[in-house]
């Protein structure tokens, strides 16, 4: 007899406590694979379950908001591609200008 695989939709699999454990482990920074191992289900079962939970459940508050940014940054136009001030976000090489 073939063993029945557990589905992410199985109501017997996901209790409120297990949902909270999944959320808490993710907020601690564990990968979906690590969470699956900790809970004792497959990777895809965890991935499917997280798709059914609200995204806000996985939000990690940094305590910062746009209102905390200096007024100059909140109202400034975006910098053009390759601008010296934003160069470090895309490259670890020093900025240089041709010509």
C-alpha positions as CSV (number, residue, x, y, z in Angstrom):
1,X,0.0,0.0,0.0
2,X,1.3,3.4,-1.0
3,X,1.8,6.0,1.8
4,X,-0.4,9.0,1.3
5,X,1.6,12.2,0.8
6,X,0.6,15.2,2.9
7,X,-0.7,18.1,1.0
8,X,-0.3,21.8,1.9
9,X,-4.1,21.9,1.9
10,X,-4.5,19.1,4.4
11,X,-6.5,20.5,7.3
12,X,-5.0,18.0,9.7
13,X,-1.5,19.1,8.8
14,X,-1.7,22.8,9.5
15,X,-2.9,23.8,13.0
16,X,-2.7,27.4,14.1
17,X,0.3,26.5,16.3
18,X,2.1,25.0,13.3
19,X,1.3,28.1,11.2
20,X,2.8,30.3,14.0
21,X,5.9,28.1,14.2
22,X,6.4,28.4,10.4
23,X,6.0,32.2,10.7
24,X,8.3,32.4,13.7
25,X,11.0,30.3,12.0
26,X,10.9,32.5,8.9
27,X,11.1,35.7,10.9
28,X,14.2,34.2,12.6
29,X,15.8,34.0,9.1
30,X,15.5,30.3,8.4
31,X,15.2,29.3,4.7
32,X,12.1,27.5,3.5
33,X,14.1,24.2,3.3
34,X,15.3,24.6,6.9
35,X,11.7,25.3,8.0
36,X,10.5,22.2,6.2
37,X,13.1,20.1,8.0
38,X,12.2,21.7,11.4
39,X,8.5,21.1,10.9
40,X,9.0,17.6,9.4
41,X,7.3,18.2,6.0
42,X,8.6,18.6,2.4
43,X,10.0,21.8,1.1
44,X,7.1,22.1,-1.4
45,X,4.6,21.6,1.4
46,X,6.0,24.6,3.3
47,X,6.2,26.7,0.1
48,X,2.6,26.0,-0.7
49,X,1.5,26.8,2.8
50,X,3.3,30.1,2.9
51,X,1.5,31.0,-0.3
52,X,-1.8,30.5,1.5
53,X,-0.9,32.7,4.5
54,X,-1.1,36.5,4.3
55,X,2.2,38.1,3.3
56,X,1.9,40.4,6.2
57,X,2.4,37.4,8.5
58,X,6.1,37.2,7.3
59,X,6.8,40.9,7.6
60,X,9.7,41.9,9.8
61,X,9.6,45.3,11.2
62,X,12.8,47.3,11.0
63,X,11.4,50.2,13.0
64,X,12.2,52.6,10.2
65,X,9.8,54.4,8.0
66,X,9.9,56.9,5.1
67,X,9.1,59.6,7.6
68,X,12.4,58.8,9.4
69,X,14.4,59.7,6.2
70,X,15.8,63.2,5.9
71,X,13.5,65.6,4.1
72,X,16.1,66.0,1.3
73,X,15.9,62.2,0.5
74,X,12.1,62.1,0.7
75,X,11.7,64.8,-2.0
76,X,14.8,64.3,-4.2
77,X,14.5,63.1,-7.8
78,X,16.0,59.7,-8.5
79,X,19.7,59.7,-9.5
80,X,20.5,58.8,-13.1
81,X,22.0,55.3,-13.8
82,X,25.7,55.2,-13.1
83,X,25.6,58.4,-10.9
84,X,28.7,58.5,-8.5
85,X,26.5,58.6,-5.4
86,X,24.6,55.4,-6.3
87,X,27.5,53.5,-7.9
88,X,28.3,51.5,-4.8
89,X,24.9,49.9,-4.8
90,X,25.6,48.1,-8.1
91,X,29.4,47.6,-8.1
92,X,32.2,47.1,-5.7
93,X,34.6,48.7,-8.1
94,X,35.5,52.4,-7.6
95,X,33.5,54.9,-9.7
96,X,35.4,56.4,-12.6
97,X,34.4,58.7,-15.4
98,X,35.5,58.1,-19.0
99,X,37.1,61.0,-20.8
